């Protein structure tokens, strides 16, 4: 409990004690007023002050105004105990709300613990702590066991295990050694690491993630916007109705002024919309917080709501459903040796960091003489062209071979086929295979079980490779041999297949899928640990490589939406019923307090369930 909450609790307890004492002391007239005025002033002065301040700023119709009007009105009618009780229970509800919001923020606050306080640099043989903002790209920092990695970089010296649970939700540490990339926000568990910084703090992974989380509350869901608009019109309407309820019956029906003013005050207490105004945003905030504990970053409640309405999921293949770690499984030369074919392919791909290029260079297994490559160009969706030893070499798919007029031929192996041509002469092809992720099939099955109507895979690979992967995973449809622009076009077509209220989600690895992630109703980037493109382009970011986290994200979103709907129906239902009873004189001030504070507390308790994700992960 925070210091502010402890002070409020002390005020409530003291006011409650004074209230009980006032009830027990037999007093009349001014003394009785003073006895009840003491606890009322102690517990309610801040509400009265906020009401006066807001009125001065033109913000009249809020819950502070309603509570001030109702309680001061009760005192004017001589109903001192009711006035104190309403304010006392209102503040109990406010305290409970504050505690609930604090609990909801806890999981996101734990994510905020990834923010580094300092970075170690070596000066004259001694370690000195400096602000991470002072570290420049190229500087070397030292991270001791137990410390956070403050900036992104490459390990120069040392071997250790990094705890990435704050980012991924996974407890399994990641081993690093010299040459490995490390990202900020991880905790160094064992060895001493020397790291060369390759990004300034403002551009580091931890800064981007913190910025994402801090701004998530600014993007509101339709349900939240509805409640905000509802409260904007609802509060003035009930105040006007309460005024009419107090004035019209005595003027036109000859009723007692005191009785109808009391009914109007009861009506005002009941009408406070705090149960809705607080519990709905709190539910979404709890859902976002619960997701963050699982390594799922949602950029706003609007995306959480959209995720719950998703009925079509479109997957990229490489790096999403497969590991993206390709291996050469066959070499089929035409009129040169296997080693020559592999050497030409590796040299042509020398300047590319594409997974296929890396697998070719790994298969070659020897240092490449970069001086032999005098020109190199990546051809989007087709392959590469390079000048090797003064001869033009092409390495890519069948589209590239057709483009240059090489007499290529197909391969009986299933996999990604890299065709190689020297000049326009076909030299042969190399077969590269990618491994499907262990939980990919279970992830697709779980999504269908949750009500996803159609699962689709888009890939630039050959038809044989794409269809084989789709069959193994149980996908409903697959589209192959697609260029990046073709993927966007295919998503455009699939958007017409969803129902008016349904959403289409695209899941990619965030490296080259930014256009498609942006075009889908909701973009999900997975395996995004350290990927700038993913964090920038996607609406939901999964911080590890597990496709099963998509199903977890959907379960969290669906649970959150259920809680939101429950709170809206419950709060409105009880409010309308007790408002009607209050207008008819069948509800007293104590029942009005329940309709306000009681409903708020129940709705807040229900909203806090959105934070609990343990059962979701285990099921």
C-alpha positions as a Python dict, from the first residue, in 0.01 Angstrom:
ca = {
    (1, 'X'): (0, 0, 0),
    (2, 'X'): (137, 342, -97),
    (3, 'X'): (193, 632, 142),
    (4, 'X'): (-105, 817, -5),
    (5, 'X'): (-329, 513, 42),
    (6, 'X'): (-216, 473, 403),
    (7, 'X'): (-307, 837, 473),
    (8, 'X'): (-650, 786, 320),
    (9, 'X'): (-704, 470, 525),
    (10, 'X'): (-614, 662, 844),
    (11, 'X'): (-863, 936, 751),
    (12, 'X'): (-1138, 681, 688),
    (13, 'X'): (-1075, 492, 1014),
    (14, 'X'): (-1063, 816, 1218),
    (15, 'X'): (-1378, 951, 1051),
    (16, 'X'): (-1556, 619, 1108),
    (17, 'X'): (-1466, 634, 1478),
    (18, 'X'): (-1597, 993, 1505),
    (19, 'X'): (-1911, 888, 1315),
    (20, 'X'): (-1980, 601, 1558),
    (21, 'X'): (-1919, 837, 1851),
    (22, 'X'): (-2162, 1093, 1704),
    (23, 'X'): (-2425, 820, 1666),
    (24, 'X'): (-2384, 717, 2030),
    (25, 'X'): (-2385, 1066, 2189),
    (26, 'X'): (-2736, 1199, 2256),
    (27, 'X'): (-2732, 1553, 2122),
    (28, 'X'): (-2966, 1798, 1952),
    (29, 'X'): (-2944, 2116, 1747),
    (30, 'X'): (-2606, 2276, 1678),
    (31, 'X'): (-2412, 2023, 1890),
    (32, 'X'): (-2551, 1732, 1685),
    (33, 'X'): (-2460, 1914, 1363),
    (34, 'X'): (-2103, 1972, 1483),
    (35, 'X'): (-2064, 1610, 1596),
    (36, 'X'): (-2149, 1481, 1246),
    (37, 'X'): (-1979, 1768, 1065),
    (38, 'X'): (-1638, 1667, 1211),
    (39, 'X'): (-1621, 1318, 1047),
    (40, 'X'): (-1783, 1456, 729),
    (41, 'X'): (-1520, 1730, 693),
    (42, 'X'): (-1235, 1491, 776),
    (43, 'X'): (-1328, 1226, 521),
    (44, 'X'): (-1484, 1444, 253),
    (45, 'X'): (-1295, 1774, 236),
    (46, 'X'): (-1098, 1668, -73),
    (47, 'X'): (-1415, 1567, -261),
    (48, 'X'): (-1577, 1904, -179),
    (49, 'X'): (-1261, 2090, -281),
    (50, 'X'): (-1236, 1906, -615),
    (51, 'X'): (-1604, 1978, -684),
    (52, 'X'): (-1558, 2353, -621),
    (53, 'X'): (-1233, 2364, -822),
    (54, 'X'): (-1386, 2178, -1118),
    (55, 'X'): (-1692, 2405, -1117),
    (56, 'X'): (-1455, 2705, -1129),
    (57, 'X'): (-1291, 2549, -1436),
    (58, 'X'): (-1624, 2480, -1605),
    (59, 'X'): (-1617, 2103, -1534),
    (60, 'X'): (-1941, 2073, -1345),
    (61, 'X'): (-2090, 1733, -1409),
    (62, 'X'): (-1853, 1480, -1255),
    (63, 'X'): (-1871, 1239, -964),
    (64, 'X'): (-1723, 1495, -719),
    (65, 'X'): (-2009, 1733, -798),
    (66, 'X'): (-2269, 1458, -756),
    (67, 'X'): (-2127, 1342, -421),
    (68, 'X'): (-2088, 1700, -291),
    (69, 'X'): (-2444, 1792, -394),
    (70, 'X'): (-2595, 1476, -246),
    (71, 'X'): (-2412, 1488, 88),
    (72, 'X'): (-2438, 1864, 146),
    (73, 'X'): (-2805, 1835, 51),
    (74, 'X'): (-2851, 1561, 311),
    (75, 'X'): (-2700, 1791, 577),
    (76, 'X'): (-2933, 2073, 468),
    (77, 'X'): (-3229, 1837, 522),
    (78, 'X'): (-3101, 1745, 867),
    (79, 'X'): (-3004, 1389, 763),
    (80, 'X'): (-2657, 1412, 909),
    (81, 'X'): (-2585, 1038, 953),
    (82, 'X'): (-2685, 967, 592),
    (83, 'X'): (-2463, 1250, 462),
    (84, 'X'): (-2158, 1124, 655),
    (85, 'X'): (-2225, 759, 562),
    (86, 'X'): (-2250, 835, 189),
    (87, 'X'): (-1918, 1024, 193),
    (88, 'X'): (-1753, 760, 413),
    (89, 'X'): (-1853, 470, 188),
    (90, 'X'): (-1765, 669, -121),
    (91, 'X'): (-1409, 719, 7),
    (92, 'X'): (-1387, 348, 96),
    (93, 'X'): (-1475, 276, -267),
    (94, 'X'): (-1213, 527, -386),
    (95, 'X'): (-948, 363, -164),
    (96, 'X'): (-1038, 22, -297),
    (97, 'X'): (-1023, 154, -652),
    (98, 'X'): (-678, 305, -590),
    (99, 'X'): (-552, -26, -451),
    (100, 'X'): (-696, -217, -749),
    (101, 'X'): (-532, 18, -1000),
    (102, 'X'): (-204, -24, -811),
    (103, 'X'): (-234, -402, -841),
    (104, 'X'): (-306, -371, -1212),
    (105, 'X'): (-2, -151, -1261),
    (106, 'X'): (221, -394, -1073),
    (107, 'X'): (287, -629, -1364),
    (108, 'X'): (364, -339, -1596),
    (109, 'X'): (572, -177, -1323),
    (110, 'X'): (773, -500, -1301),
    (111, 'X'): (836, -467, -1674),
    (112, 'X'): (951, -112, -1608),
    (113, 'X'): (1222, -260, -1382),
    (114, 'X'): (1412, -341, -1701),
    (115, 'X'): (1508, 28, -1718),
    (116, 'X'): (1881, 41, -1632),
    (117, 'X'): (1996, 280, -1361),
    (118, 'X'): (2359, 295, -1474),
    (119, 'X'): (2626, 150, -1701),
    (120, 'X'): (2978, 46, -1598),
    (121, 'X'): (3278, 175, -1794),
    (122, 'X'): (3642, 102, -1718),
    (123, 'X'): (3854, 408, -1630),
    (124, 'X'): (4220, 363, -1529),
    (125, 'X'): (4160, 0, -1441),
    (126, 'X'): (3857, 75, -1222),
    (127, 'X'): (3485, 49, -1295),
    (128, 'X'): (3289, 373, -1293),
    (129, 'X'): (2908, 400, -1297),
    (130, 'X'): (2767, 649, -1550),
    (131, 'X'): (2425, 734, -1691),
    (132, 'X'): (2341, 501, -1987),
    (133, 'X'): (2258, 812, -2190),
    (134, 'X'): (2626, 913, -2171),
    (135, 'X'): (2746, 596, -2344),
    (136, 'X'): (2820, 635, -2717),
    (137, 'X'): (2804, 376, -2993),
    (138, 'X'): (3137, 191, -3004),
    (139, 'X'): (3210, 230, -2632),
    (140, 'X'): (3280, -77, -2421),
    (141, 'X'): (3075, -138, -2108),
    (142, 'X'): (3120, -398, -1832),
    (143, 'X'): (2824, -591, -1691),
    (144, 'X'): (2881, -773, -1363),
    (145, 'X'): (2679, -1079, -1248),
    (146, 'X'): (2339, -972, -1114),
    (147, 'X'): (2333, -645, -1310),
    (148, 'X'): (2100, -543, -1591),
    (149, 'X'): (2244, -515, -1941),
    (150, 'X'): (2196, -138, -1991),
    (151, 'X'): (2245, -108, -2368),
    (152, 'X'): (2235, -322, -2683),
    (153, 'X'): (2567, -452, -2807),
    (154, 'X'): (2800, -740, -2892),
    (155, 'X'): (2990, -950, -2638),
    (156, 'X'): (3364, -888, -2668),
    (157, 'X'): (3479, -1096, -2375),
    (158, 'X'): (3318, -1327, -2121),
    (159, 'X'): (3070, -1615, -2108),
    (160, 'X'): (2744, -1595, -1914),
    (161, 'X'): (2373, -1677, -1901),
    (162, 'X'): (2119, -1396, -1946),
    (163, 'X'): (1781, -1393, -1774),
    (164, 'X'): (1530, -1263, -2033),
    (165, 'X'): (1214, -1334, -1830),
    (166, 'X'): (1125, -964, -1791),
    (167, 'X'): (1107, -939, -2170),
    (168, 'X'): (982, -1282, -2278),
    (169, 'X'): (801, -1423, -1976),
    (170, 'X'): (1024, -1731, -2007),
    (171, 'X'): (1239, -1848, -1716),
    (172, 'X'): (1496, -2038, -1927),
    (173, 'X'): (1818, -1832, -1947),
    (174, 'X'): (2004, -1763, -2273),
    (175, 'X'): (2375, -1847, -2292),
    (176, 'X'): (2603, -1587, -2454),
    (177, 'X'): (2970, -1584, -2554),
    (178, 'X'): (3205, -1354, -2750),
    (179, 'X'): (3049, -1251, -3082),
    (180, 'X'): (2687, -1288, -2961),
    (181, 'X'): (2444, -997, -2972),
    (182, 'X'): (2287, -896, -2642),
    (183, 'X'): (2001, -657, -2579),
    (184, 'X'): (1924, -420, -2297),
    (185, 'X'): (1680, -523, -2026),
    (186, 'X'): (1824, -872, -1966),
    (187, 'X'): (1990, -963, -1636),
    (188, 'X'): (2342, -1104, -1635),
    (189, 'X'): (2333, -1413, -1415),
    (190, 'X'): (2684, -1553, -1393),
    (191, 'X'): (2999, -1434, -1574),
    (192, 'X'): (3156, -1091, -1622),
    (193, 'X'): (3079, -951, -1969),
    (194, 'X'): (3256, -687, -2175),
    (195, 'X'): (3013, -552, -2435),
    (196, 'X'): (3074, -317, -2728),
    (197, 'X'): (2769, -88, -2756),
    (198, 'X'): (2606, -76, -3102),
    (199, 'X'): (2307, 147, -3019),
    (200, 'X'): (2265, 463, -2816),
    (201, 'X'): (2032, 432, -2516),
    (202, 'X'): (1750, 623, -2686),
    (203, 'X'): (1750, 369, -2972),
    (204, 'X'): (1798, 60, -2757),
    (205, 'X'): (1551, -224, -2722),
    (206, 'X'): (1468, -136, -2362),
    (207, 'X'): (1385, 227, -2455),
    (208, 'X'): (1154, 119, -2737),
    (209, 'X'): (972, -132, -2515),
    (210, 'X'): (930, 117, -2230),
    (211, 'X'): (796, 378, -2472),
    (212, 'X'): (551, 122, -2610),
    (213, 'X'): (419, 27, -2265),
    (214, 'X'): (403, 384, -2133),
    (215, 'X'): (191, 493, -2430),
    (216, 'X'): (-40, 189, -2435),
    (217, 'X'): (-307, 360, -2222),
    (218, 'X'): (-349, 641, -2478),
    (219, 'X'): (-501, 407, -2738),
    (220, 'X'): (-848, 335, -2609),
    (221, 'X'): (-1081, 54, -2712),
    (222, 'X'): (-1428, 123, -2852),
    (223, 'X'): (-1578, 8, -2522),
    (224, 'X'): (-1372, 267, -2332),
    (225, 'X'): (-1463, 544, -2576),
    (226, 'X'): (-1829, 444, -2545),
    (227, 'X'): (-1815, 467, -2165),
    (228, 'X'): (-1638, 806, -2182),
    (229, 'X'): (-1904, 946, -2416),
    (230, 'X'): (-2180, 779, -2215),
    (231, 'X'): (-2064, 941, -1890),
    (232, 'X'): (-2031, 1280, -2063),
    (233, 'X'): (-2404, 1283, -2148),
    (234, 'X'): (-2533, 1059, -1871),
    (235, 'X'): (-2424, 1275, -1576),
    (236, 'X'): (-2589, 1603, -1691),
    (237, 'X'): (-2909, 1413, -1777),
    (238, 'X'): (-2938, 1258, -1429),
    (239, 'X'): (-2864, 1594, -1260),
    (240, 'X'): (-3140, 1759, -1465),
    (241, 'X'): (-3374, 1468, -1392),
    (242, 'X'): (-3294, 1494, -1017),
    (243, 'X'): (-3373, 1867, -1026),
    (244, 'X'): (-3705, 1797, -1198),
    (245, 'X'): (-3777, 1522, -945),
    (246, 'X'): (-3724, 1771, -660),
    (247, 'X'): (-3925, 2058, -815),
    (248, 'X'): (-4211, 1930, -1029),
    (249, 'X'): (-4408, 1706, -784),
    (250, 'X'): (-4426, 1970, -509),
    (251, 'X'): (-4519, 2243, -760),
    (252, 'X'): (-4779, 2051, -961),
    (253, 'X'): (-4887, 1756, -743),
    (254, 'X'): (-4876, 1924, -404),
    (255, 'X'): (-4615, 1688, -261),
    (256, 'X'): (-4393, 1757, 39),
    (257, 'X'): (-4078, 1949, -57),
    (258, 'X'): (-3859, 1762, 192),
    (259, 'X'): (-3967, 1419, 67),
    (260, 'X'): (-3906, 1495, -301),
    (261, 'X'): (-3574, 1673, -237),
    (262, 'X'): (-3464, 1364, -45),
    (263, 'X'): (-3566, 1141, -336),
    (264, 'X'): (-3367, 1366, -570),
    (265, 'X'): (-3057, 1340, -349),
    (266, 'X'): (-3091, 961, -332),
    (267, 'X'): (-3129, 963, -709),
    (268, 'X'): (-2802, 1162, -741),
    (269, 'X'): (-2608, 922, -517),
    (270, 'X'): (-2731, 623, -715),
    (271, 'X'): (-2651, 785, -1048),
    (272, 'X'): (-2272, 819, -998),
    (273, 'X'): (-2122, 635, -1300),
    (274, 'X'): (-1793, 546, -1127),
    (275, 'X'): (-1853, 169, -1153),
    (276, 'X'): (-1846, 200, -1531),
    (277, 'X'): (-1594, 481, -1565),
    (278, 'X'): (-1341, 298, -1347),
    (279, 'X'): (-1398, -75, -1403),
    (280, 'X'): (-1394, -76, -1785),
    (281, 'X'): (-1052, 96, -1829),
    (282, 'X'): (-925, -106, -1530),
    (283, 'X'): (-1028, -430, -1705),
    (284, 'X'): (-833, -338, -2018),
    (285, 'X'): (-539, -218, -1811),
    (286, 'X'): (-544, -549, -1624),
    (287, 'X'): (-551, -740, -1953),
    (288, 'X'): (-252, -545, -2086),
    (289, 'X'): (-68, -599, -1757),
    (290, 'X'): (-146, -972, -1753),
    (291, 'X'): (-25, -1004, -2111),
    (292, 'X'): (301, -824, -2031),
    (293, 'X'): (374, -1085, -1762),
    (294, 'X'): (361, -1346, -2040),
    (295, 'X'): (603, -1155, -2264),
    (296, 'X'): (320, -1017, -2479),
    (297, 'X'): (326, -639, -2532),
    (298, 'X'): (-4, -486, -2644),
    (299, 'X'): (24, -128, -2768),
    (300, 'X'): (-324, -25, -2651),
    (301, 'X'): (-661, -152, -2532),
    (302, 'X'): (-801, -96, -2883),
    (303, 'X'): (-566, -369, -3008),
    (304, 'X'): (-661, -597, -2719),
    (305, 'X'): (-1025, -556, -2818),
    (306, 'X'): (-947, -617, -3187),
    (307, 'X'): (-753, -932, -3098),
    (308, 'X'): (-1060, -1073, -2923),
    (309, 'X'): (-1266, -1015, -3240),
    (310, 'X'): (-1014, -1185, -3472),
    (311, 'X'): (-1158, -1456, -3698),
    (312, 'X'): (-887, -1481, -3969),
    (313, 'X'): (-519, -1529, -3890),
    (314, 'X'): (-258, -1500, -4164),
    (315, 'X'): (94, -1628, -4095),
    (316, 'X'): (424, -1555, -4258),
    (317, 'X'): (623, -1881, -4279),
    (318, 'X'): (992, -1820, -4227),
    (319, 'X'): (1078, -1717, -3871),
    (320, 'X'): (713, -1739, -3766),
    (321, 'X'): (602, -2100, -3811),
    (322, 'X'): (952, -2222, -3892),
    (323, 'X'): (1280, -2145, -3718),
    (324, 'X'): (1424, -1959, -4015),
    (325, 'X'): (1753, -2144, -3957),
    (326, 'X'): (1812, -2297, -4298),
    (327, 'X'): (2051, -2580, -4369),
    (328, 'X'): (2185, -2702, -4701),
    (329, 'X'): (2046, -3054, -4749),
    (330, 'X'): (2140, -3124, -5115),
    (331, 'X'): (2370, -2987, -5387),
    (332, 'X'): (2288, -3068, -5752),
    (333, 'X'): (2543, -2923, -5999),
    (334, 'X'): (2491, -2932, -6377),
    (335, 'X'): (2834, -2896, -6539),
    (336, 'X'): (3057, -2791, -6249),
    (337, 'X'): (3158, -2962, -5927),
    (338, 'X'): (2954, -2947, -5604),
    (339, 'X'): (3224, -2741, -5432),
    (340, 'X'): (3235, -2491, -5719),
    (341, 'X'): (2856, -2455, -5721),
    (342, 'X'): (2849, -2394, -5346),
    (343, 'X'): (3141, -2151, -5368),
    (344, 'X'): (2971, -1942, -5639),
    (345, 'X'): (2647, -1932, -5438),
    (346, 'X'): (2824, -1838, -5112),
    (347, 'X'): (3026, -1561, -5278),
    (348, 'X'): (2719, -1421, -5454),
    (349, 'X'): (2535, -1412, -5119),
    (350, 'X'): (2838, -1282, -4928),
    (351, 'X'): (2694, -937, -4849),
    (352, 'X'): (2344, -1057, -4756),
    (353, 'X'): (2226, -1137, -4403),
    (354, 'X'): (1919, -1328, -4521),
    (355, 'X'): (1882, -1669, -4347),
    (356, 'X'): (1927, -1847, -4681),
    (357, 'X'): (2251, -1655, -4743),
    (358, 'X'): (2379, -1741, -4397),
    (359, 'X'): (2306, -2111, -4451),
    (360, 'X'): (2496, -2111, -4782),
    (361, 'X'): (2799, -1945, -4621),
    (362, 'X'): (2781, -2188, -4328),
    (363, 'X'): (2769, -2486, -4566),
    (364, 'X'): (3073, -2352, -4756),
    (365, 'X'): (3257, -2361, -4424),
    (366, 'X'): (3565, -2163, -4528),
    (367, 'X'): (3655, -1793, -4511),
    (368, 'X'): (3524, -1599, -4812),
    (369, 'X'): (3752, -1358, -4994),
    (370, 'X'): (3532, -1050, -5021),
    (371, 'X'): (3774, -896, -5272),
    (372, 'X'): (3658, -1152, -5529),
    (373, 'X'): (3311, -992, -5523),
    (374, 'X'): (3325, -653, -5697),
    (375, 'X'): (2954, -586, -5729),
    (376, 'X'): (2647, -716, -5546),
    (377, 'X'): (2275, -639, -5563),
    (378, 'X'): (1974, -791, -5389),
    (379, 'X'): (1680, -849, -5625),
    (380, 'X'): (1359, -827, -5417),
    (381, 'X'): (1169, -1155, -5410),
    (382, 'X'): (1405, -1322, -5659),
    (383, 'X'): (1759, -1351, -5522),
    (384, 'X'): (2094, -1177, -5572),
    (385, 'X'): (2323, -1073, -5857),
    (386, 'X'): (2697, -1037, -5798),
    (387, 'X'): (3019, -1006, -5996),
    (388, 'X'): (3249, -1288, -5882),
    (389, 'X'): (3600, -1290, -6030),
    (390, 'X'): (3467, -1058, -6302),
    (391, 'X'): (3187, -1299, -6400),
    (392, 'X'): (2819, -1221, -6326),
    (393, 'X'): (2666, -1482, -6096),
    (394, 'X'): (2294, -1511, -6019),
    (395, 'X'): (2159, -1700, -5717),
    (396, 'X'): (1785, -1713, -5651),
    (397, 'X'): (1454, -1870, -5740),
    (398, 'X'): (1305, -1986, -6070),
    (399, 'X'): (1165, -1637, -6138),
    (400, 'X'): (1520, -1503, -6151),
    (401, 'X'): (1628, -1784, -6383),
    (402, 'X'): (1338, -1710, -6620),
    (403, 'X'): (1424, -1340, -6610),
    (404, 'X'): (1784, -1396, -6724),
    (405, 'X'): (1691, -1674, -6970),
    (406, 'X'): (1882, -1955, -6795),
    (407, 'X'): (1777, -2312, -6885),
    (408, 'X'): (1691, -2417, -6528),
    (409, 'X'): (1510, -2731, -6422),
    (410, 'X'): (1307, -2829, -6115),
    (411, 'X'): (1424, -3046, -5827),
    (412, 'X'): (1264, -3362, -5689),
    (413, 'X'): (1360, -3263, -5331),
    (414, 'X'): (1119, -3063, -5114),
    (415, 'X'): (1273, -2749, -4975),
    (416, 'X'): (1383, -2403, -5075),
    (417, 'X'): (1566, -2431, -5409),
    (418, 'X'): (1847, -2183, -5479),
    (419, 'X'): (1924, -2189, -5850),
    (420, 'X'): (2268, -2066, -5960),
    (421, 'X'): (2362, -1929, -6302),
    (422, 'X'): (2705, -1810, -6417),
    (423, 'X'): (2631, -1546, -6676),
    (424, 'X'): (2321, -1685, -6847),
    (425, 'X'): (2447, -2045, -6820),
    (426, 'X'): (2265, -2261, -6565),
    (427, 'X'): (2514, -2410, -6316),
    (428, 'X'): (2285, -2612, -6090),
    (429, 'X'): (2083, -2573, -5773),
    (430, 'X'): (2115, -2611, -5397),
    (431, 'X'): (1837, -2742, -5170),
    (432, 'X'): (1786, -2569, -4836),
    (433, 'X'): (1538, -2687, -4572),
    (434, 'X'): (1387, -2506, -4276),
    (435, 'X'): (1267, -2673, -3957),
    (436, 'X'): (909, -2625, -3832),
    (437, 'X'): (886, -2496, -3475),
    (438, 'X'): (795, -2760, -3219),
    (439, 'X'): (479, -2588, -3097),
    (440, 'X'): (358, -2452, -3434),
    (441, 'X'): (105, -2731, -3500),
    (442, 'X'): (-32, -2710, -3144),
    (443, 'X'): (-60, -2332, -3181),
    (444, 'X'): (-269, -2362, -3498),
    (445, 'X'): (-492, -2625, -3332),
    (446, 'X'): (-538, -2403, -3023),
    (447, 'X'): (-637, -2105, -3237),
    (448, 'X'): (-900, -2308, -3423),
    (449, 'X'): (-1032, -2433, -3089),
    (450, 'X'): (-1072, -2070, -2979),
    (451, 'X'): (-1296, -1994, -3275),
    (452, 'X'): (-1058, -1876, -3547),
    (453, 'X'): (-1251, -1940, -3867),
    (454, 'X'): (-961, -1957, -4111),
    (455, 'X'): (-581, -1992, -4086),
    (456, 'X'): (-369, -1892, -4385),
    (457, 'X'): (5, -1899, -4461),
    (458, 'X'): (184, -1664, -4702),
    (459, 'X'): (533, -1745, -4822),
    (460, 'X'): (781, -1663, -5094),
    (461, 'X'): (886, -2029, -5103),
    (462, 'X'): (794, -2275, -5375),
    (463, 'X'): (453, -2436, -5395),
    (464, 'X'): (587, -2775, -5285),
    (465, 'X'): (756, -2634, -4972),
    (466, 'X'): (461, -2416, -4876),
    (467, 'X'): (202, -2690, -4920),
    (468, 'X'): (412, -2939, -4726),
    (469, 'X'): (441, -2703, -4426),
    (470, 'X'): (69, -2611, -4444),
    (471, 'X'): (-28, -2978, -4446),
    (472, 'X'): (194, -3060, -4149),
    (473, 'X'): (46, -2773, -3945),
    (474, 'X'): (-319, -2818, -4046),
    (475, 'X'): (-356, -2473, -4203),
    (476, 'X'): (-668, -2400, -4409),
    (477, 'X'): (-494, -2228, -4701),
    (478, 'X'): (-147, -2144, -4830),
    (479, 'X'): (-28, -1897, -5093),
    (480, 'X'): (325, -1949, -5225),
    (481, 'X'): (592, -1777, -5437),
    (482, 'X'): (483, -1433, -5317),
    (483, 'X'): (687, -1115, -5335),
    (484, 'X'): (647, -865, -5043),
    (485, 'X'): (398, -664, -5252),
    (486, 'X'): (207, -986, -5334),
    (487, 'X'): (164, -1055, -4961),
    (488, 'X'): (1, -715, -4911),
    (489, 'X'): (-227, -779, -5211),
    (490, 'X'): (-325, -1121, -5074),
    (491, 'X'): (-408, -972, -4733),
    (492, 'X'): (-625, -713, -4911),
    (493, 'X'): (-824, -998, -5069),
    (494, 'X'): (-855, -1188, -4741),
    (495, 'X'): (-988, -876, -4568),
    (496, 'X'): (-1301, -909, -4785),
    (497, 'X'): (-1365, -1260, -4646),
    (498, 'X'): (-1418, -1153, -4285),
    (499, 'X'): (-1751, -1056, -4135),
    (500, 'X'): (-1825, -685, -4068),
    (501, 'X'): (-1736, -714, -3697),
    (502, 'X'): (-1454, -964, -3747),
    (503, 'X'): (-1083, -881, -3765),
    (504, 'X'): (-787, -1014, -3962),
    (505, 'X'): (-455, -1058, -3785),
    (506, 'X'): (-123, -1100, -3960),
    (507, 'X'): (162, -1273, -3775),
    (508, 'X'): (516, -1209, -3897),
    (509, 'X'): (871, -1208, -3765),
    (510, 'X'): (892, -830, -3795),
    (511, 'X'): (1205, -819, -4009),
    (512, 'X'): (1058, -769, -4355),
    (513, 'X'): (686, -789, -4286),
    (514, 'X'): (624, -424, -4189),
    (515, 'X'): (396, -345, -4491),
    (516, 'X'): (171, -646, -4422),
    (517, 'X'): (173, -591, -4044),
    (518, 'X'): (52, -236, -4106),
    (519, 'X'): (-219, -335, -4357),
    (520, 'X'): (-386, -604, -4143),
    (521, 'X'): (-651, -507, -3884),
    (522, 'X'): (-403, -615, -3621),
    (523, 'X'): (-33, -688, -3674),
    (524, 'X'): (139, -941, -3448),
    (525, 'X'): (519, -957, -3451),
    (526, 'X'): (673, -1262, -3290),
    (527, 'X'): (1028, -1346, -3201),
    (528, 'X'): (1074, -970, -3174),
    (529, 'X'): (1343, -968, -2905),
    (530, 'X'): (1570, -696, -3036),
    (531, 'X'): (1382, -638, -3362),
    (532, 'X'): (1323, -268, -3423),
    (533, 'X'): (1096, -336, -3720),
    (534, 'X'): (867, -553, -3509),
    (535, 'X'): (833, -307, -3225),
    (536, 'X'): (766, -20, -3466),
    (537, 'X'): (525, -186, -3712),
    (538, 'X'): (323, -432, -3503),
    (539, 'X'): (25, -368, -3274),
    (540, 'X'): (104, -670, -3057),
    (541, 'X'): (463, -779, -2996),
    (542, 'X'): (548, -1131, -2877),
    (543, 'X'): (893, -1118, -2723),
    (544, 'X'): (992, -1477, -2800),
    (545, 'X'): (975, -1729, -3085),
    (546, 'X'): (681, -1941, -2965),
    (547, 'X'): (373, -1946, -3193),
    (548, 'X'): (176, -2076, -2894),
    (549, 'X'): (195, -1725, -2743),
    (550, 'X'): (-52, -1612, -3014),
    (551, 'X'): (-318, -1838, -2863),
    (552, 'X'): (-230, -1709, -2514),
    (553, 'X'): (-268, -1348, -2634),
    (554, 'X'): (-610, -1429, -2783),
    (555, 'X'): (-726, -1602, -2462),
    (556, 'X'): (-622, -1298, -2257),
    (557, 'X'): (-803, -1062, -2495),
    (558, 'X'): (-1120, -1272, -2499),
    (559, 'X'): (-1121, -1299, -2118),
    (560, 'X'): (-1072, -923, -2088),
    (561, 'X'): (-1363, -850, -2325),
    (562, 'X'): (-1589, -1089, -2129),
    (563, 'X'): (-1505, -905, -1806),
    (564, 'X'): (-1571, -566, -1971),
    (565, 'X'): (-1914, -679, -2094),
    (566, 'X'): (-2000, -830, -1755),
    (567, 'X'): (-1917, -502, -1580),
    (568, 'X'): (-2116, -291, -1827),
    (569, 'X'): (-2428, -511, -1800),
    (570, 'X'): (-2403, -551, -1422),
    (571, 'X'): (-2337, -183, -1346),
    (572, 'X'): (-2604, -49, -1581),
    (573, 'X'): (-2858, -311, -1470),
    (574, 'X'): (-2821, -238, -1098),
    (575, 'X'): (-2805, 139, -1155),
    (576, 'X'): (-3123, 151, -1362),
    (577, 'X'): (-3315, -69, -1117),
    (578, 'X'): (-3217, 132, -807),
    (579, 'X'): (-3266, 464, -993),
    (580, 'X'): (-3623, 361, -1066),
    (581, 'X'): (-3678, 255, -703),
    (582, 'X'): (-3524, 581, -582),
    (583, 'X'): (-3750, 791, -805),
    (584, 'X'): (-4054, 602, -673),
    (585, 'X'): (-3945, 653, -312),
    (586, 'X'): (-3875, 282, -260),
    (587, 'X'): (-3497, 316, -201),
    (588, 'X'): (-3331, 495, 90),
    (589, 'X'): (-2987, 657, 114),
    (590, 'X'): (-2819, 336, 233),
    (591, 'X'): (-2945, 143, -69),
    (592, 'X'): (-2825, 433, -283),
    (593, 'X'): (-2477, 392, -130),
    (594, 'X'): (-2476, 23, -230),
    (595, 'X'): (-2584, 109, -585),
    (596, 'X'): (-2285, 342, -607),
    (597, 'X'): (-1999, 215, -391),
    (598, 'X'): (-2111, -150, -372),
    (599, 'X'): (-2148, -187, -746),
    (600, 'X'): (-1812, -12, -797),
    (601, 'X'): (-1633, -249, -559),
    (602, 'X'): (-1787, -560, -720),
    (603, 'X'): (-1704, -433, -1070),
    (604, 'X'): (-1346, -352, -968),
    (605, 'X'): (-1301, -698, -813),
    (606, 'X'): (-1425, -849, -1136),
    (607, 'X'): (-1192, -626, -1341),
    (608, 'X'): (-892, -745, -1139),
    (609, 'X'): (-949, -1096, -1272),
    (610, 'X'): (-803, -976, -1603),
    (611, 'X'): (-461, -972, -1435),
    (612, 'X'): (-467, -1347, -1366),
    (613, 'X'): (-306, -1537, -1652),
    (614, 'X'): (-179, -1852, -1478),
    (615, 'X'): (-483, -2061, -1571),
    (616, 'X'): (-473, -1930, -1929),
    (617, 'X'): (-111, -2039, -1974),
    (618, 'X'): (-168, -2381, -1816),
    (619, 'X'): (-480, -2465, -2021),
}
